[in-house]
Structure formats: structure tokens, C-alpha cells
Amino acid sequence: MNDHTPLSPDGDGALDFCLRLARAQALIVRRFDSTLGNLHGLSFSDYQLLYQLQRAPGARLRRIDLAERLALTASGVTRSLMPLEKIGLVARQADARDARVGYAVLTAAGLTLLEHASATAQAVGRELLQDAPAEQLAALSAILGKLAG
């Protein structure tokens, strides 16, 4: 599909939008994976996980809350956290009041790497969307925000 492809023959604009969105998402992830991987040794998924931790109070989240923010299952988050824990970017932290509750915490090394990777991610985002008018980006961002919850 290119930008000039007409709507599907049945005129379903919603389906056409979803198909284009899925293709764009795949291309965006591939671009971020390549650039972040080459420069920082992170996948785009790793970056998103570290980014969500950094934005959380105390740079920590319960695994279930992290799963919600990343639209993953709890086991998917656990699988994603393991390699980041092994290389010291994330640590586990128990809740002082409830031993059943565990947190994923961004370490100092994770924060430093995230700061460098964020500069790269911002540059990739600007490059990908350099021709998009700001008002269109704002409208599309609002739609995506509603879809993502």
C-alpha cells in the first residue's frame, strides 16, 4: 500500500486504516530496532520497557502494571525483563509491606543507557515523521490514544 492507494473496494475506511496502521507499525518497529540495536544494543521493545519504568514514580512498576502499559501479558513482561536484569539495566525489588508484590526497577545503568537511547529514538521519530504536518500528527495521536486506552 502506498499513500495513494484508494480505500478497499467495499469502502471500509476503518479496515483500510487498520491495515495501513499495522503495516506502518511493522516498518516503524523495524527502523527503531535497527537503529537502537546498532547504536545502543537495545530492541525497540527493550527501549519501551525502560521508558515506561523511567516515567513511573520512583522509576519502578509492578510487573502487572508494566504489562498493562506495554500491552503485554505478565509472562511476556517477565520474558522481556530477564535479559535486561542480567545486564544490569533493570532490577527486582520486593515490596517492604507485601512479599507477594514485586517491582521492576530501572537501575542507574539503565537510566544512563535510556538517556542516550532516547536522543537516538527522538531523532528516528523526527526523521520518520518529518513530512507530516503538526496538526495531522496531533489528530492522529488523539485517535491512537483512544485506541490504546
N, C-alpha and C positions, 0 to 999 in steps of 0.2 A: 504494500500500500504506500502510495506517496500522498503528498498534501493535496493533490488534485483529483484523487480517486473519488468518484461520486458515492453517495450512500448506497448501501446494498439494494438490490432490485426490489425488495419488499418495502423499502423506505424506512427501515427500522434504524433511526438515528441513534437510539440508545445502544443497540447492539454494535453498530459501527463504531461508536465512541469507545465502547468497552474493548473491542478488538484492537483498535488503534492504541488504546491505553496499554494493553498487555504487551503489544509489540514495542512501544516506546519504553516501557518499564524494563523489558529484557535488554534493550540496547543501552539504556542508562546504567543498569547494573553492570553490564559487561564493560562499559567505559570506566566506571568508578573502580571496579575490581582490578582492571588492568593498571590504571594509574596509581591507585593506593597500594596495590601489591608491589609494583615496581619500585616505588619511592619509599614506602613505609612498612612493607611486609604484612599489610592488612587487607582482608577482603572488605567489600562494602558492607557485608553483614557484620563483620567484626567492628567496623567503624560505627555503624548504627548502634550496636550494643554499648560500646564505650561512650558514645554521645548521649544515649539515654541515661546511663549511670551518672555522667558528669552533670546533667541537668537536674538530677534528683537531689532533694535535701540531704546533705551530708555525703553526697556522691555515692549513695547506696540505695539499693532497692531489694525488696523481697523478690525471689525468683518468679513467683506468680505475677507480680506487678510488672516485672521486666517482660515476661511472656506477653502480657496484655499490650504493653506499649509497642512491642515488636511484631505483634500479630503472629506469635508462635505458640506452640504447645509448651507446657512446662518441661517435658523431656527434650524438646528442641532447644530450649534455653540452656538446659544442663549440658547438652552436647556442644553447644556453642561456647559455653563458659570454660569447659575443661582445657582446651589448648591455651586460652588466654590466662588461665590460672597458672598453668605450667610455666609460662614465660614471664610471669610476674606482673601482668597488666591489670589483673583482677584478683581479688582475694575473697575468701569466705569469711563471714563474720556471724557469730551466733548472737541471738537476742539475749540480753542480760536477764530479762524477765521471763522468757519462754524459750526453752531449749529446742522446742519443735520448730521454731521460726529461724530461718537462716537468711542472710543477706548476701548479695553480691556487691562488693565494694571496689570502686576504682582506686588503684594504688597510685602513688606518686609517679612511678614509671609510666603507668597507663595514662595519667593526666598529661605528662610531658609529650608522650607519643601522640596523644589525641590533639594537642595544641598544634603540633606540626602537621598532622594529617588533616586537620580542619582547614588550614590555609590551602592545602592542596585541593581538598574537596570543594571549597568555595570557588577556586579557580576553575575546576572542572564544571561546576554548576553554571558559572558565568559563561563559559565557553559554549556549553550545550544550549543555553537559552539566550545567547547574545542578540539574536534577531527577533525575539519575542517582545512585543510592546508591554510595558509595565501594567497597563490596565487589563490586558488579556491574562497576564500571569496572575494578577490579583483575583480575577473572576474564576480562573481555572483552579487556583489554590483553594478558593472557597468551596468549589464543587468537590474537590478531592478531600478536603477537610470533612465534609458531610459524609462522604463515602467511608472514610477511615474512622469516623467517630471521634 
